[in-house]
Amino acid sequence: MGVTRLKRKDRKNKTTSRLEVQFLKLATNIELGSRSAEKKDSQIAKNNAALDIATGK
């Protein structure tokens, strides 16, 4: 069976979907109660703590 070249649209879709999967793998889920909760010493947690202090919460 011969190898066929993908059309430009299909090549674009292949690349886009690969990048989307890579992005989703790298993304961290920071919802409360999730198994991959944000670490307590992460920059996002530090920023939230600073904002809480600044706003008086």
C-alpha positions as CSV (number, residue, x, y, z in Angstrom):
1,M,0.0,0.0,0.0
2,G,1.5,3.3,-1.0
3,V,1.9,6.3,1.2
4,T,-0.3,9.2,0.3
5,R,0.4,12.9,1.0
6,L,-2.0,14.7,3.1
7,K,-3.7,17.7,1.6
8,R,-2.8,21.1,3.2
9,K,-6.1,21.3,5.2
10,D,-5.4,17.8,6.7
11,R,-1.8,18.6,7.5
12,K,-3.0,21.8,9.3
13,N,-5.6,19.8,11.2
14,K,-3.0,17.2,12.2
15,T,-0.6,19.8,13.5
16,T,-3.3,21.7,15.3
17,S,-4.7,18.7,17.0
18,R,-1.2,17.6,18.1
19,L,-0.6,21.0,19.6
20,E,-4.0,21.0,21.4
21,V,-3.2,17.6,23.0
22,Q,0.2,18.9,24.1
23,F,-1.4,22.0,25.6
24,L,-4.0,20.0,27.5
25,K,-1.3,17.7,28.8
26,L,0.7,20.6,30.1
27,A,-2.3,22.5,31.6
28,T,-2.8,22.0,35.3
29,N,-6.2,21.6,36.9
30,I,-6.4,24.0,39.8
31,E,-10.1,23.4,40.8
32,L,-10.7,22.8,44.4
33,G,-10.8,19.1,45.3
34,S,-9.1,17.9,42.2
35,R,-6.4,15.3,42.4
36,S,-3.9,17.6,40.8
37,A,-4.5,20.5,43.1
38,E,-2.2,23.6,42.9
39,K,0.9,23.2,45.0
40,K,1.0,25.5,48.1
41,D,4.3,27.0,47.1
42,S,3.4,27.7,43.5
43,Q,3.5,31.3,42.1
44,I,-0.3,31.3,41.6
45,A,-0.9,30.5,45.3
46,K,1.6,33.2,46.3
47,N,-0.2,35.7,44.1
48,N,-3.6,34.8,45.5
49,A,-2.3,35.2,49.0
50,A,-0.9,38.6,48.2
51,L,-4.1,39.7,46.6
52,D,-6.1,38.5,49.7
53,I,-3.8,40.6,52.0
54,A,-4.1,43.6,49.7
55,T,-7.9,43.4,49.5
56,G,-8.3,42.8,53.2
57,K,-9.8,39.3,52.9
